[in-house]
Amino acid sequence: MNAIQRPHEVRDAWTLLIAVFAAIYFCSLFTPPLLDDVDAAHAQAAQYIARTGDWVTPRIDDIRYIEKPPLPYWVVALLYRVTGAENAFTSHLPNAIAMLGLAWLCWLWARRAGGDRAGLYAGLGVLTSVGPFLFTRFIIPESILALFLLLALYCLLTGLEWNRPARIYWSWASVALALLTKGLIAPVFFLGALIPYLLLTGQWRRWRALKPFTGFLLFLAIAAPWHILCGLHNPDQGRAVGNHPTIGNVHGFFYFYFINEHVLRFFGLRYPHDYNKLPALWYWVLHLVWIFPWSLFLPALVFAAWKTRHRWLQHLRADAGQTVDFYLDNAMREDVASHVQRLKFRVRSIWLLSLFSAFTLLFFSISTNQEYYTFPVWPPLLIMIAGIVAGIEEHRGFANGNGGRPTLSTAWLTGAQAAFAAIGVLAAAALGWGLWQSRHLPYVSDIGTLLAHRGVGDYTLSMSHLFDLTGPSFAALRWPAILAAIALLLGPLAGLALRLKDKHAAATISIAITLTIFFIAAHIAFVRFEPMLSSEPMAETIMQKGSPADTVIIYGEQSAASSIIFYTYRYFDARPTLLVLPRCSKDGEGTTLLWGSCYPDAPDIFLNDDQLVAMWGKGTRKWLFAQDTDRSKVEQLLAGRLYPAQTLADKELWTDRPLP
């Protein structure tokens, strides 16, 4: 297909994309409430900015939190100020908007490179892949980072190809915004794709078109001010002992942010060492999960690239007047100029996206990593997969050096669709077996009480809690399991039947519809985990039964009950929550707030056991939160002086006097 404007096709495509986005991402913004750990902790940073107007130094529980760039917090803080609402909807809205932006940009790029059908498939791929769904349920910046990096690559390519200098400046600006989103990895990944691309294409000779001087000044104008101001506001305090800070003697922002959080993190030497790394095999294999079900078409993409490998470099370096025959294959279908331009754009898109993906994947295979760190790679992969699927369906030759004959037959698509049907049937059977086994078990609303606590990866990997699921916990997930089983049984089989009847577009779209229904069921199940994942009901209990003069104490890390701190922030007039935790521990305890707690002006919110015992039952009412792992210790410390207020999954809330 060519790229001639077809308003009805654009309208139909975006009607479907908006419907899928609304079902998967927009409707899920309302539930559940903010989760403990990183979700509510990052929301606290935005909450502090919105209240104080301090846009330089974010704080969590009134402790400096400068290990992450501020742009995601700024956006959420602006939403808090504009809407006046501090809740899950406004906190997660930036992630949802970023996903819509990614769908639009993937649609636009794939459509210009491969036609209308490729554009639709790319947009659907981004919205219905497993990884983006999983890792936009809480406040992490990966979807925003992916959007800015993809925009930077697109503006770079189109600016060079179509001689549009403004696009080049947009590229510089996008890299700067990506830097403010995730840190130094943003320009590293961009340059890791740009440099080899310029060398391979020979476009390094056009270095002036890249606006290296004025563009870099624009980059600095956007990215540098916060880093400079944060360094000035958070200087060294005396001299730290090695990499281990002590109170009053702590490295400032420049060492902490650039050396500790970037260089040492890459080598696994960050202090404190609270990050794990996926085993190499799982790191690579899991990418088939993160872009599932579209990863089923990866073999076709790889085989097509191998089959046409001898012509891609020729295409990449071809300039006007060279290899004319190469460009004129199939040109009788349209005017030669547009055919040549689109063909060059398609080939160079594939090269640029491939180089970016390869560099980023190799980078994180060496560095410490979390499952979602390679998020920026998923949209480029999905653009290329969309192009290959659309090309096979439309019987196009991918290198256009084979007389227009299709590079691959539709058997590749049928095979992928059959694999999807087999996976769907097996998954539906597993869900059916679980439903049958749990048919006599009672429904328990607090699913957290039914989970095992296996601590896989010591819970330092984001997906560790999946291993806590047990048979009895399945009884709490009956309705979403039924919906998921129906979708996974009928959708893939219907898609296979359509594929066998050569109704290829309908078959491919059925994959997206199946995953849309499955994700709706998955979100319903996710909400059922609220008692385990969020302590918001305990915050409600404190505000309903207590008074603003009360004191809240968390036994352990603030991340264990960060949602309590977030939801009671206004109620207690931003007074920080106390933590039974060593301050500035050399052993790495209190990892979220460790570095900020070492500053001499950090608020005195850290208690030891003796101080907790001494203050318990005196003065205003005290509320004490502890997880199950600390329950016995707390009960021993305060024996006979604890009044249970609420139990939620593996969490306990006590007070120091009888409740009215």
ROZAZA-111936 format. One record per residue (C-alpha): residue in one letter; y negated, x, z. Coordinates in steps of 0.001 Angstrom, whole numbers, padded with zeros to 6 digits, always signed. Layout:
N
AYXZ
...
//
This chain:
660
M+000000+000000+000000
N-003529+001149-000550
A-006433+000991+001826
I-008449-001664-000040
Q-009985-004133+002402
R-007779-007185+002885
P-009634-009324+005450
H-006772-011749+005948
E-004320-008918+006642
V-006697-007310+009113
R-007228-010690+010795
D-003497-011406+011007
A-002736-007927+012312
W-005332-008136+015049
T-004352-011651+016029
L-000902-010268+016791
L-002188-007096+018459
I-004607-008999+020706
A-001874-011455+021696
V+000487-008605+022610
F-002271-006773+024503
A-003185-009900+026456
A+000425-010634+027399
I+001290-007091+028495
Y-001928-005530+029763
F-004653-008075+030420
C-002587-010670+032297
S-001103-007975+034514
L-004516-006920+035829
F-004517-009660+038465
T-001324-008725+040332
P-000129-006940+042392
P-002912-005667+044683
L-003714-001973+044726
L-000729+000154+045647
D-000459+002803+048322
D-000606+006475+047420
V-002543+007506+044300
D-003597+004002+043215
A-005647+002979+046240
A-006581+006598+046990
H-008333+006981+043630
A-009885+003541+044095
Q-011283+004797+047408
A-013025+007639+045558
A-014678+005087+043248
Q-015463+002866+046213
Y-017268+005715+047957
I-019330+006465+044828
A-020273+002803+044379
R-021416+002490+047989
T-023234+005788+048474
G-024478+006615+044983
D-023083+010141+045354
W-021864+010752+041786
V-021187+014448+042383
T-018680+014703+045240
P-016106+011889+045460
R-014568+011328+048880
I-011433+009679+050198
D-011597+008450+053783
D-014897+010348+053969
I-013189+013666+053108
R-014156+015623+049988
Y-011807+014962+047083
I-012768+017305+044246
E-009424+018238+042736
K-009849+015791+039822
P-012678+015320+037301
P-014882+012326+038093
L-015159+010249+034903
P-012373+007743+035775
Y-013947+007224+039219
W-017391+006818+037690
V-016172+004069+035372
V-014448+002159+038172
A-017471+002626+040454
L-019732+001168+037763
L-017433-001842+037485
Y-017560-002279+041271
R-021346-002244+041184
V-021736-004493+038149
T-019162-007109+039164
G-019505-006837+042929
A-015702-007076+043097
E-013535-004288+044484
N-010008-005339+043643
A-007007-004568+041462
F-008536-006207+038384
T-011692-004096+038278
S-009814-000971+039385
H-007219-001185+036602
L-009481-002579+033868
P-010428+000877+032473
N-006756+001674+031851
A-006297-001621+030024
I-009421-001069+027912
A-008188+002439+027081
M-004890+000967+025868
L-006735-001492+023638
G-008829+001398+022342
L-005694+003417+021621
A-004158+000479+019765
W-007316+000167+017656
L-007543+003889+016901
C-003831+004179+016046
W-004143+001121+013791
L-007204+002589+012090
W-005728+006066+011580
A-002290+004895+010445
R-003815+002277+008142
R-006022+004821+006392
A-003145+007256+006078
G-000309+004876+005238
G-001599+001379+004550
D-001905-001953+006336
R+001689-002170+007450
A+001662+001321+008954
G-001518+000436+010831
L+000016-002691+012329
Y+003158-000834+013395
A+001133+001967+015010
G-000897-000511+017059
L+002214-002391+018114
G+003967+000875+018943
V+001276+001917+021406
L+001207-001482+023112
T+004979-001967+023349
S+006314+001476+024245
V+007905+001982+027646
G+005831+004972+028788
P+002349+003480+028306
F+003510+000303+030055
L+004892+002177+033062
F+002020+004575+033549
T-000883+002160+033352
R+000175+000187+036429
F-001925+002400+038723
I-005076+004513+038545
I-004257+007705+036704
P-006424+008962+033818
E-003743+009590+031186
S-004495+006601+028941
I-008218+007437+028972
L-007452+011094+028262
A-005180+010121+025365
L-007930+007943+023886
F-010586+010659+023992
L-008276+013346+022591
L-007048+011121+019755
L-010644+010159+018981
A-011618+013843+018930
L-008823+014639+016462
Y-009647+011668+014242
C-013362+012459+014135
L-012603+016101+013378
L-010294+015250+010489
T-012467+012555+008930
G-015606+014611+009436
L-014119+017515+007484
E-012363+015428+004830
W-015280+013134+004064
N-018091+015585+004840
R-019594+013537+007642
P-021325+015863+010133
A-021909+013046+012622
R-018126+012720+013020
I-017929+016394+013986
Y-020436+015823+016773
W-018420+012815+017927
S-015417+015128+018098
W-017257+017608+020318
A-018460+014763+022547
S-014960+013284+022822
V-013500+016623+023948
A-016243+016876+026573
L-015435+013387+027858
A-011734+014274+027887
L-012616+017331+029985
L-014446+015088+032463
T-011360+012868+032519
K-008545+015338+033143
G-009890+018871+033264
L-009492+022044+031238
I-006277+020959+029553
A-008366+018721+027267
P-010108+021509+025309
V-006956+023637+025523
F-004873+020952+023802
F-007594+020291+021238
L-007934+023965+020322
G-004154+024352+020355
A-004052+021932+017416
L-007366+022826+015752
I-006908+026588+015359
P-003519+026544+013589
Y-004655+023554+011526
L-007710+025428+010238
L-005588+028483+009463
L-002900+026508+007625
T-005344+024465+005579
G-007657+027343+004842
Q-010523+025262+006193
W-011500+028050+008575
R-013697+029166+005694
R-015733+025999+006338
W-016441+027014+009914
R-020094+026046+009579
A-019020+022429+008974
L-017533+022455+012488
K-021051+022826+013941
P-019878+025548+016337
F-023289+026224+017879
T-024941+022824+018079
G-021588+021140+018723
F-020830+023490+021595
L-024268+022838+023048
L-023514+019105+022924
F-020176+019771+024613
L-021896+021711+027403
A-024619+019087+027786
I-021943+016474+028538
A-019329+018494+030419
A-021258+021176+032303
P-023738+019297+034579
W-021151+017776+036907
H-019239+021048+037248
I-022431+022962+038076
L-023681+020358+040531
C-020296+020025+042217
G-020160+023795+042642
L-023630+023808+044202
H-022826+020875+046502
N-019463+022336+047572
P-019931+026117+047983
D-017685+028659+049669
Q-017654+028395+053458
G-017161+031900+054778
R-014087+033641+053444
A-010674+032017+053098
V-007557+033938+054113
G-005760+034469+050797
N-005162+031111+049162
H-004799+029378+052512
P-008025+027873+053818
T-008976+027701+057472
I-011633+025538+059086
G-015045+026975+058341
N-013575+029532+055945
V-012692+027810+052728
H-012989+028484+049024
G-015587+026314+047339
F-015361+024117+044276
F-015263+026825+041634
Y-012173+028550+043039
F-010485+025364+044198
Y-011004+023434+040949
F-010683+026103+038260
I-008224+028540+039848
N-006150+026480+042277
E-006061+023192+040367
H-005712+024646+036868
V-004423+028211+036712
L-002223+028207+039807
R-000984+024676+039111
F+000183+025801+035653
F+002279+028572+037211
G+003557+026377+040041
L+001568+028359+042640
R-000963+025702+043582
Y-001709+025323+047272
P-000420+023093+048699
H+002760+023015+046657
D+003186+019254+046444
Y+004181+018906+042787
N+007669+018951+041352
K+008842+019759+037831
L+011272+017855+035671
P+014436+019763+034713
A+014079+021071+031157
L+016733+018801+029670
W+015295+015679+031261
Y+011778+016691+030255
W+012711+016563+026571
V+015190+013684+026668
L+012871+011380+028582
H+010455+011343+025675
L+012980+009146+023914
V+012433+006733+026808
W+008641+006985+026948
I+008210+005902+023308
F+011256+003596+023273
P+012093+001485+021287
W+010119+003233+018528
S+011904+006499+019300
L+014917+004959+017543
F+013093+005738+014292
L+012525+009401+015185
P+015646+010576+013285
A+014195+009094+010091
L+010894+010879+010727
V+012593+014218+011362
F+014899+013915+008361
A+012052+012935+006029
A+010000+015902+007221
W+012950+018244+006617
K+013739+016806+003205
T+010154+017207+001975
R+009381+020421+003863
H+008819+022547+000754
R+005982+020354-000505
W+004017+019692+002693
L+002329+023083+002901
Q+001440+022896-000781
H-000127+019514-000138
L-001909+020783+002936
R-003715+023620+001173
A-004278+021882-002181
D-007913+021571-003196
A-009563+019744-006060
G-008313+020977-009404
Q-005076+022423-007971
T-001552+021048-008347
V-002802+018137-010455
D+000663+016897-011285
F+001458+016811-007594
Y-001410+014416-006988
L-000896+012235-010012
D+002604+011043-009113
N+002375+007262-008918
A-001358+007437-009588
M-001078+004759-012265
R-000976+002214-009453
E-004648+002811-008633
D-007588+005067-009500
V-006816+008754-009338
A-009673+009743-007001
S-008730+007344-004205
H-005064+008221-004634
V-005764+011940-004252
Q-008085+011437-001306
R-005656+009198+000575
L-002710+011480-000135
K-004544+014513+001222
F-005664+012520+004255
R-002085+011383+004934
V-000637+014882+004714
R-003350+016487+006783
S-003062+013718+009373
I+000626+014454+009768
W-000034+018184+010128
L-002818+017785+012658
L-000914+015245+014767
S+002256+017337+014600
L+000495+020522+015693
F-001209+018700+018559
S+002069+017152+019710
A+004045+020387+019452
F+001483+022441+021376
T+001121+019876+024171
L+004868+019410+024586
L+005475+023156+024725
F+002608+023602+027204
F+004066+021166+029725
S+007607+022436+029202
I+006349+025692+030767
S+003886+024277+033301
T+004553+022108+036326
N+004679+018539+035134
Q+005028+014891+035960
E+006700+012363+033705
Y+003400+011010+032398
Y+001628+014317+031695
T+002549+014205+027998
F+000991+010737+027559
P-001555+012100+024988
V+001365+013022+022706
W+002816+009529+022520
P+000123+007896+020307
P+000301+010685+017661
L+004086+010388+017572
L+003817+006627+017201
I+001330+006965+014328
M+003787+009179+012456
I+006731+006908+013230
A+004741+003899+011998
G+004024+005715+008752
I+007656+006546+008095
V+008883+003025+008899
A+006248+001393+006702
G+006924+003899+003934
I+010645+003160+003875
E+010056-000587+003946
E+007591-000347+001067
H+009849+002059-000869
R+007277+004808-000989
G+007953+008513-001488
F+006485+010418+001422
A+005581+013611-000403
N+004815+011842-003648
G+006450+014738-005382
N+009596+012876-006312
G+008271+010499-008914
G+007514+007829-006341
R+011146+007405-005427
P+011636+006583-001730
T+012476+009652+000305
L+014819+007689+002573
S+016745+004494+002066
T+016423+001420+004245
A+019798+002314+005746
W+017870+004488+008202
L+016003+001437+009428
T+019154-000649+009582
G+020822+002042+011679
A+017920+002148+014110
Q+017866-001643+014323
A+021624-001688+014981
A+021162+000857+017772
F+018428-001334+019260
A+020748-004353+019094
A+023550-002407+020795
I+021211-001211+023565
G+019891-004746+023985
V+023378-006248+024282
L+024479-003592+026783
A+021316-004026+028865
A+021681-007818+028799
A+025310-007445+029866
A+024304-005162+032750
L+021662-007642+033885
G+024183-010469+033569
W+026692-008551+035672
G+024031-007932+038315
L+023102-011607+038346
W+026734-012610+038730
Q+027361-010128+041540
S+024305-011303+043450
R+024857-015028+042858
H+025794-015688+046507
L+023206-013390+048034
P+020094-014977+049552
Y+016679-014421+048083
V+014635-012021+050223
S+010905-011889+049535
D+010470-008461+051110
I+012539-006417+048693
G+011616-003200+050471
T+014007-004007+053318
L+016908-003962+050838
L+016230-000606+049197
A+017991+002668+049785
H+015817+005681+050510
R+017472+008469+048597
G+014360+010603+048180
V+015315+011843+044708
G+012963+014701+043853
D+011593+014305+047404
Y+009481+011479+045902
T+007235+014030+044172
L+008175+012616+040749
S+006532+009325+039870
M+009788+007555+038981
S+011749+008637+042075
H+011741+005150+043634
L+013848+003758+040760
F+016835+005425+042414
D+016264+003316+045548
L+017431+000090+043884
T+020571-001433+045404
G+022844-004360+044610
P+021366-006659+047265
S+017845-005932+046021
F+018863-007485+042719
A+018924-010907+044381
A+015143-010752+044703
L+014788-010172+040954
R+016820-013078+039575
W+014172-014847+037494
P+012691-011771+035824
A+016244-010514+035247
I+017191-013762+033505
L+014095-013584+031284
A+014740-009932+030455
A+018415-010565+029702
I+017572-013390+027278
A+014946-011263+025515
L+017221-008235+025219
L+020168-010264+023988
L+018503-012518+021419
G+015579-010415+020199
P+017461-007321+018962
L+020250-009419+017381
A+017706-011568+015566
G+015933-008430+014395
L+019174-006965+013048
A+019902-010174+011135
L+016430-010040+009601
R+016889-006397+008661
L+020203-007095+006950
K+018461-009812+004917
D+015836-007250+003812
K+013114-009018+005774
H+011916-005674+007018
A+008438-006504+008292
A+009766-009418+010319
A+012559-007233+011709
T+010132-004511+012838
I+007736-007016+014377
S+010658-008602+016244
I+011088-005302+018092
A+007532-005553+019388
I+007968-009205+020367
T+011191-008403+022228
L+009492-005658+024223
T+006520-007921+024930
I+008772-010508+026578
F+010717-007771+028370
F+007501-006254+029758
I+006380-009666+031016
A+009669-009892+032914
A+009277-006293+034102
H+005815-007028+035479
I+007107-010073+037350
A+009746-007809+038883
F+007095-005183+039646
V+005059-007763+041568
R+008157-008540+043671
F+007964-004951+044942
E+004512-005556+046408
P+005639-005457+050072
M+007057-001983+049542
L+004361-000599+047245
S+001221-001988+048883
S+000009-002419+052461
E-002703-004912+051487
P-001122-007725+053608
M-001499-005471+056657
A-005163-005025+055829
E-005484-008815+055762
T-003790-009035+059169
I-006218-006501+060652
M-009250-008330+059283
Q-007982-011782+060334
K-006865-010884+063853
G-009169-007999+064688
S-012890-007299+064702
P-015167-004799+062900
A-015333-002767+066112
D-011593-002012+066014
T-010089+001358+065088
V-007331+001848+062523
I-004985+004836+062841
I-002420+006002+060301
Y+000440+008100+061589
G+000755+010682+058805
E-000848+011005+055388
Q-003593+008582+054388
S-001730+008024+051106
A+001023+006248+053048
A-001398+003373+053714
S-004284+004065+051367
S-004478+000375+050444
I-005281-000476+054089
I-008211+001939+053967
F-009406+000506+050646
Y-009232-003170+051579
T-010804-002698+055046
Y-013551-000339+053795
R-016322-002939+053732
Y-015002-004738+056816
F-015377-001585+058917
D-018673-000685+057244
A-017160+002414+055598
R-016090+003876+058956
P-013208+006294+058203
T-009656+005624+059292
L-008129+008056+061804
L-005061+010096+060844
V-002418+011567+063137
L-002172+014709+061058
P-003104+018381+061408
R-006517+019233+060020
C-006598+021999+057416
S-002931+022844+057945
K-001712+026189+056602
D+001697+024564+056169
G+000318+022223+053531
E+000466+019036+055593
G-002015+016353+054644
T-001860+017335+050998
T-004235+014735+049571
L-007106+015659+051870
L-006081+019185+052837
W-008783+021154+051079
G-011636+018824+051951
S-010560+018717+055593
C-011171+022469+055861
Y-014926+022117+055351
P-016709+022474+058693
D-018715+019288+058091
A-015611+017163+057469
P-015523+014132+059806
D-013333+014462+062869
I-010680+011941+061862
F-007585+014063+062553
L-005606+013499+065737
N-002578+015094+067332
D+000066+013239+069325
D-001598+013953+072667
Q-004930+012587+071481
L-003218+009458+070176
V-001516+008886+073534
A-004788+009468+075407
M-006853+006999+073373
W-004183+004296+073018
G-005065+001168+075003
K-008588+002336+075835
G-011892+001097+074456
T-011815-001206+071464
R-008593-002469+069952
K-006493+000095+068105
W-004226-000581+065125
L-001482+001924+064309
F+000384+002169+061012
A+003573+004175+060511
Q+006308+004384+057936
D+009955+004000+058848
T+010473+007769+058956
D+007987+008020+061842
R+008840+004779+063612
S+011146+006257+066265
K+008676+009037+067056
V+005829+006566+067534
E+007990+004299+069707
Q+008919+007276+071855
L+005323+008469+072171
L+003923+005067+073092
A+006925+003495+074778
G+006089+000204+076471
R+002543+000236+075087
L+003140-001012+071554
Y+002561-004605+070473
P+004111-005324+067044
A+001648-006931+064646
Q+003474-006898+061311
T+006525-005420+059607
L+006428-004933+055852
A+009346-003324+054045
D+009662+000146+055589
K+006235-000020+057263
E+005204-001077+060736
L+001833-002139+062138
W+001239-002164+065898
T-001728-002820+068125
D-002421-001622+071663
R-002874-004993+073355
P-001572-008531+072918
L-002922-010404+069939
P-004799-013654+070603
//
